[in-house]
Amino acid sequence: MKYLLMCHIQAAEMAKVPEAAKQQMMQAMMAYNQQLIGAGVLAAAGQLAMPQEAIRVSLASGQLSEARGPALGGATQIGGYYVVDVPGEPEAVSWAAKCPLARFGALEVRQIAFSPL
């Protein structure tokens, strides 16, 4: 079963983290990535561009609308994601709990219900 682990961070809280701690977290994230790869459960992963670079697209009443910047004021941001292929929800939650980013934010775990690929 495939699960999407979305890495949520609080922008204001992350801004308070000293640079040295951010560097340690990045090293811990690289080690976490290697754990996922070594366990053979990582199907995909990525770090997203900053929310200020986002383009939100909608099509209401046939009218195309584009807006730049983060949704909902940007207080909570999705900074990255992992797709893991594991036997079930307990394993997906376990991998989310091991992510170093969980100390600075939260990981949302959702089963991928359908994928055309």
Secondary structure by P-SEA (a helix, b strand, c coil): cbbbbbbbbcaaaaaaccaaaaaaaaaaaaaaaaaaaaaccccbbbbbcccccbbbbbbcccbbbbbccccccccccccbbbbbbcccaaaaaaaaaaccccccbbbbbbccccccc
